[in-house]
Amino acid sequence: MRTYGSIPREVEFFGRTLYDEQAQAVFFNWSGSGFEAIFEATKIEATLVALPSAYPPEGELWPCVSVYIDDMETPVKELLLDQPTSRHTLFESNKPERHRIRVVKRTENDKGKAGVSDISVAGILLPNETSRKRLRLEFIGDSISCGFGNEASAREGLFVPQEQNEAKTYCAVAAKLLDAEYHNISISGISLCAPLDPDFALEIPGFEGLRIKVKAMEDYYAYTDRVLEEYRGKSSEFSNWEFRRFQPDAIVINLGTNDSYRIKASGNPIAEMEHYERRYAAFLKNIRRLNGPTPVVCCTLGPMDYYLYDNILEAVRKYKSETGDARVFCYKFGGIYPVQEGYGSSDHPSTKTHLRMGKELSAQLTPWLQET
């Protein structure tokens, strides 16, 4: 059990979290990460810290967190952390009550950072006796897996933090159906691989002269939170994630939507598609190197764009032929059905689409996980 400054040792963190010396806080930036504690008390307060992210079309973005009591599916509080430091009452009662509290990151890593620097209790914290679930899942993805705009009221419009709800992503749905713990390592706009052209950058309509370098998951996956460390100004020697701390039974990769946008913007060169296939196979090898031979790996794509799905099939075929790894399979999500499901923000899947996707994925993973 690790201790951090003014945070009681009984508090347990989940997801990939990183202690930040500058803020003297533990940051839980990845979607669905956070902290929990079992208490018998009348009041729990926490000092939460936040760092805004800025993306030119969207402006300044602050993180949102959800507060859950016991096994409630609906949070008792939704907090927009729109100040660098803020004090919050997470629970309050007239008499001592025993509960489990969970504070969970609702929004994604690259659109506002959230941390905790202090927790105080009017009562006592108890040893965390929460039984660990039998299965563990890991999701590696982009804005789809983050739940970008999945609660948006209109298809048009830019990102709004309050309209992103990780708890209603296909990742959360599948994990619940499989009764599993999970990590969600996803970043909006991220590609699987860096472009073949090192000078390639995205151009944003309406912001002439602004060119944004593409993030690639192959450069971020191995680290605890490279996004935060780059925010703090680091350019190398990022903190490695300790993979022994969370050993998944299944790993789901949903990457390629942003690679396809980049390739289309480049004129659909065959060399870029072949480059994607090579880097995809290399990424699978790195997944195995870091996680070992046990987890089944699901290589999926959708529901927004399927341009590179055949390339994923080919990359997986070559990888399996070269390595003999039989615990890798491909699956293509069903596309968005707008009549029944509608859209989230900027053509992203709505919570209805995420619900259906979670059911699809859990059905695909079940035969593999029954062996576990």
Secondary structure as UniProt FT lines:
FT   STRAND          6..7
FT   TURN            9..10
FT   STRAND          12..14
FT   STRAND          18..20
FT   TURN            21..24
FT   STRAND          25..27
FT   TURN            31..32
FT   STRAND          34..51
FT   STRAND          53..55
FT   TURN            56..58
FT   STRAND          59..61
FT   STRAND          64..69
FT   TURN            70..71
FT   STRAND          77..80
FT   STRAND          85..105
FT   TURN            109..110
FT   STRAND          113..126
FT   STRAND          135..141
FT   HELIX           143..146
FT   TURN            147..151
FT   HELIX           161..163
FT   HELIX           166..168
FT   HELIX           170..177
FT   TURN            178..179
FT   STRAND          180..186
FT   TURN            188..189
FT   TURN            198..199
FT   STRAND          201..203
FT   TURN            205..206
FT   TURN            208..209
FT   STRAND          211..213
FT   HELIX           217..219
FT   TURN            220..222
FT   HELIX           226..231
FT   TURN            232..233
FT   HELIX           243..245
FT   STRAND          250..254
FT   HELIX           257..265
FT   TURN            266..267
FT   HELIX           270..291
FT   STRAND          296..301
FT   TURN            307..308
FT   HELIX           309..323
FT   STRAND          328..332
FT   HELIX           338..341
FT   HELIX           345..347
FT   HELIX           351..369
FT   TURN            370..371
//
